[in-house]
Amino acid sequence: MFQTNIQTHFSKVEKQNHNQNRPVSLTPGQIIQGKVVKLFPNNIASLQINGIQLTGVLEAPLTAGERYWFEVKESKGLPHLQVLDAKSSKTTGQPQAASVERLLQQLGLANVKMAEAFTSFLTKQNINFSKQTIVTGSQLLGQLPNTEEGLPIIAEMIKKNLPLTKEIFDAIRAVTNGPSLSSQVQGLAGLLETSTNTVARDIHQQLNQIVKEMVIQPVTGSNQLPEQVRTMIQMLGYSHENGLMEHVQGTRTETTSQSETLKALLLQMQQQELPLNVKESASQLLHRLTGQQLLSHDQIGSLHTWLVQLPIQLGSFHTDLAIQWEGKNNTENQLDPSFCRILFYLTLERLKDMVVDVHIQNRILSVTIFNETQKPQALLDVLTPILKKSLHEQEYELLSVMWKPLKAAVQKQHQPYQQKASYQGVDIRV
């Protein structure tokens, strides 16, 4: 379904940014694979690591055109890369699998279960790792019933610098591979409603009160929709740990006690005597909320990306609304509302899958709606002036509203605020 693929889309965007836009971060203990592109006089060489070209001073004999494993060592001044295996894959005539096998032997990890599959996957994804990462990740992978499902999730955890624990794995998996948030909320509500357990019936009333806050009310003022979104984020319990509203909306003004949120209710349910199916449903939903918090933020240089998913109700129709903010922080360490990009992902009852892409440059908005249905020109003619007036009240101007096929949004590769890493002079010692 469209909703369950939102986080996957976000991860793909992050993967593109991770591989293309992030400067190479070299920290002691990292193991990386690089290619010697060209040799220069005075022991100077050009190396390619994770798609980035670096200039290094050679302290070991290497061959142009060959790939080698390196370990980042502690050093003062320039980062120092130690060659782990003087035999390149090209020299030995062996494929990558054999190259990984030799690396594990050199690290003393040849007998670690799942290590070869795990290391090969990270290498193909251009993800740097350490010896301890291989050990911990392989152990976690060995606990899973489905290795193919587990590999990309653990890789995502590494990219996010998250601890490689089963609890965090379950949280990330609940977001990337689980059902929609709204269906999980409705499923738990149904179990609580039909339960004969007294505690479950009491919790059902509390859950209903929270769900009521997820109903999108008719908007009569320019500030109403942002306030409804703010309330929903607070009611879910997102804002406590990661300060999402503080970064996106500005000053943090909590109107909901953390003890009244959905996450607090789910944590409370873990300690109570409840039917097994109810407790399991609550646990899965709790994993989902925790995973969403862990994956909600990404930063590349000065560019911040925030993603939040909300279970909403439009009349009697339940769906997920995902909102993604992209931009730079202003002097108050908040997302600059004058220069940013906001994307809305949702599935509607009649229009089905929809993406709304809002570009804001100097408080001037360009709105593009992606949907597979025919452009409703008459409806746009009615709503556009209303939108323009509401934006003007907030000191924004509407430049354009366009309607395009949804497949155009999938094919669109451009990412705003791209920062290309550049290197001059000597970067490393090898």
N, C-alpha and C positions, 0 to 999 in steps of 0.2 A: 504494500500500500504506500501511497504518497507520503503519509504522515510518518510512517516508520522509517522512511528513507531520508528524512530531513537531516538527522544527525550524520548519516552516511555522506550526504552531500557536503555538509560542513567539514567533515573529516577529509574529504577529497580536496576541498579548497585549502585546508590546512596542509595537506600533503604537498600540494603544488607550491604553497608558500614555503614549506619546510625545505623542499628540495631546490627551489629556484631563488628565493628571496632572502633566506637567512644567511648572514655571514657565518663562516666556519668558526665554531666554538671549540677550541682545543683545551681540554682540561686534563691534568695528570691522571693516568690510568686508562684513558680512552684508547680503544683499539680501532684503527681505521684502515681502509684499503685505498691506496692511491696509485696513480699511474705517472710514471716519469715521462713527461711530454717531450722535453728537449733539454739537452746539456749545453752549457755555455762555458767559456774559459773561467779560470780561477775557481773551479769547483762550484759554480753556480748552476742550479737546475730549475726547470719549470715543472711543477707537479700539479696534477688535477685530483682534487679530493671532493667528493660529493658535488661534482659539477662546477666547483670553484677552482680557478687556477691560482696557485701560489708560487712564489719564488723562494728557493731555499739554498742554503749553503750546505754542500755535501761533505759529510765526514765519514762516509762509507761508499765503496764502489758500487754504483748502480748503473743500469743500462737503459738508454732511451727506448721508449715504447713498451716497457715492461710494467707489470702491476706487482706491488709489494704490500705486505702487511706491516703496519707501523704501530708502535705504542707511544703515547704522549708521556714524556718524562718530566719530572720536576726540573725547572731551570730558571735562572735569572735572565731577564732580557727576552730574547727571542724564544718562542716555544721550541722544544727539542723533540724530534720524532726519531725513535730508535727502530731500526729495521729488525723485525722479528724473525724473518726468514729470508736469507740471502738468495734463496732459489725462487725465482719468479715463476708464475704459472706457465708463462710462454716458454721459459727455459726448460722446464721439466716436461712440457708437452701434455700436462694434465689439465682436466677441466676444473671448474670452480669447486665442485664437490671435493676433489682431491686436495685443492688448495685449502679449503676449510678444515679438512681432516688433518693436514699438516699443522695448521695453526693450533688446533685443539691439542695435538700431541705436544707442541712446544709449550703450551700453557699448562700442561699436565691435566687436561680435561678430556682426554680421549675416551675415558670410560664413563663419563657422565651421561646418564640416560637423556635422550632428546636433545643433547647439546648440538649435534651436527645439523639437525633439521632447523633448530632455532637460530643458530648462527648463520646458516645459509639464507634464511628468510630475511634476517636483519640486513645482511650484505646486499641482497637484491633490492631492498627498500632504501638503501643508502642511509641507514640509521647507525650512528656510532654507538659503541657499547664498550663495556669494561669486562674484565675477567669475572668480577663479581656479578655483573649483569647476566652473563651466560649461566653461571651457577644458579642464581636465584630464579631466573626466567625458565630455565630448563626444569627445575624442580616444580615450579608452578604448572608448567605445561604437562608434566607427568601426572599431575592430579586431575587433569581434565579428561572427560570422556571423548571429546571431539577436538583433536589437534588442529585440524584445518580451520575450525571456528576460532580457536584460541590464539593462533599466531598473530593475526592482525590486531586483535584486542590488546595483547601484551605489547605489541609494537607501539600502539597508540599510548599506552601507559608510559612507555619509555620516553616517547617524544614529549609527553606532558610532565616528565620528571616525577611521576607518581610512584609510590612504593609498590613493589611487585608482590602484593598479597592477594589471597583468595577473596577477601572481602571487597577490595577495590576492583578486582577483576569482575566480580558479580555485579558491582554497581555500573561499571562501564558496559558490560554485556547487556544489562537491562535496558540501556539507552540505545545501543547500536543494533541489537538483534531482537529486542522485545516488542510487545504490542504497543499500541498508542497509549499515551497517558490518559486520555479521556476514557478509553475502554477499560483500563485498569481501575480507574476510580469508580466507574459504573459497575464493574464486576464485583468490587469489594462491597459497594453499597447493596447490591443484590444479595450477596451472601449474608450480610449483617441483617437485612430486612427479614429474610426467611429463617434465620436462626432462632431456636427456642431458648438460647442462652440469654440470661437476664443482662449480663454485662454487655453482650453483643448488641442487644436492643438499645441500651443506653448510648453506646458508641455510635450506633446508626443515627441517632438524633443529632449528635455532635457533627458527624460527617455531613449530614443533610444541611446543617447550618453553613458549613464551609462551602459546599457545592452551590448553595444559593448565591454566594459571592462570585461564582464563576459565570453567572448569567449576564450576557451583554445587554445592558439596558439601552433603550432608544436615546440617542445623543441629541441634546437640545442646546448645548453650549460648547464652545471651542475647547474648554478644558476638561470636559467630562470623560472622553475616551482615554486620555492619558491617565486620569485619576483611576478609572476602572482597571486599567492594566497594572498600575501601581498597587492597587488593592489586591489583585489576583496574585501578583508576585509575593506580596507579604503573606497572604493567606496560605500559600503553598509552603512557606518557610524557606524560600530561596535566599532571601536577603540577609539572613542572620550571619551565615558563615562567610559569604564572599562579597558582601557589601555591594551587590549589583545595582541597587537603586541609587546608591551614593555616587557611583561612577556615571550612570546613564542619565539620571534625572536631576542630579545636583545635590542640594542639601538633603541629608537623610532624615526624614520625618516619619518615623514608624507610627502608624495608627492602630496596628494590630499587635497585641502581646504575642511573644514567641510561643507562649504556652497554649495559644489558641490556634496555632497553625496546623495544617495537615501533617507536616513532618513530625511535629510534637505529638499529635494524636497517634501516629503510626509507631513512634518510639514507645509511647505509653502502652500500646497494644502488645508489644513484645514482652512486657512484664506481667501480663494478665492471663487468667485462665480462660482461654477461648477455644472453640473448635479448631482442629488442626487445619482444615481447609481455609478458615478465616485468617488464621495466623500466617499461613503460607502466602495468601493473597496480599496481606498487609506487608509482609516481608519483601515480596517482589516489588510492590509499589514504593516501599522505602528505598530499596536498591535503586529504583528508577530516579527518584528525586535526588539521591546522593550522587548518582552518576551524572545527572544533568548539571549539578553544581560543579563537579570536578572538571567537566568538559566545557563549561560555559564561557571561559575566557581564553584568548590567545593573544600573544603580543609578538610583533616583529619590528624591532627598532622602536620607533615612536608610534607605530600603528597598532591600535587595539581593536580586537573583535570580540563582541559579546553575543552569546546566543542563549535565548530562554524559550522554553516550550510551556504553554499554558493549556489546560483542559478547559474549554469554554462551552457554553450552551447558547445557541441561537434559536430562540423559541423552544421547540422540542428536539432540536437537532444538536447532537453532541459531537464535537470535533476538537482537534488540537490546533492552536495558533502558535506558530513559531515566529519569533522576532529576532532578527540579527542586526546588530549595530556595528558599523565599521567607521573608524575615524581616529583622530589624534586628540590627546588631552589638551585642555587649555591651561592657563596659568594657575587655575584653581584645582588642577588634577582631576578634572571632570571632562567627559566627552564633549568636544566643541560642537554645540548645536548649529553653528553657522556653516561648518564644513564637515559633512559626514555623509554616510550612506546607510539607509535602513531598508531591510528586506523583510517582507511578511510572507509566510508560507501557510496556507490553510486549504482544507477541502470543504467545499460548501455543498449543501443538499442538492441544488440544481446545477450550479455552474461547475461543480466538481473541483478538480485540482486548480489552484491559482497561486501565482507569485506576484507580489507587488514590489517593484524596485523603485526606491525613492532616493534620488541623488540631490544633495543640498550643497550648493556652492554660493557662499556669501549670502545665505538666507534666501536663495532663489531655488525653487524646487522643480525638478523634472521627474515626472511620475510615469513609469511604464508598467502596464498590467499584462501579465502573461497568462493566457487561458485558451483552451482549445475550442470554445464556443464562438459563434459569430459575434463580431463586435456590436454591442448594443448601443448604437449611436444615439438613439432617442433618449435612453437613460443617461448616457454621458452628458448629453446636452443639458439635461435637467440638473444633474448633480455637480458638474464642474463649476458653475457659478457659485454654488453653495460652498464647495470646498475652497474656492478662491477667496470668498468673503471670510470664512473661518480662519484661513491662514493669514490673511491680512490683519485680522484682530490680534494675531500672535507675532506680528511684525515679520511675516514671511510673504514672499511673492510666488505665485504659481506661474511657471513658464510654459509647461506643456503637460498633456496627458495623452499617452499613446497606448494602443492595445495591440499586442502581438501574440502569435501562437506560442504555446508553452514550450514547444521543442526549441524555440529560439533562445529561451532562457537556459536550457540544458547545454546548447551548443556554444553559448557565450563564454569565452575564456578570459576576457579582460577582468583584472582585479584592480580596483582603485588604490591609489597611494602606494604603488609598487616601489620598493626600494631595492635597487641592484647593488650588490656588494662589489666594491672595487678595492684592489690592493696595489700598492706601489712600493717599489724597493724590495728589500729582503724581508720575508715574513717568518721563516722558520729555519731551524738547523736540522739536518738529516744525517 
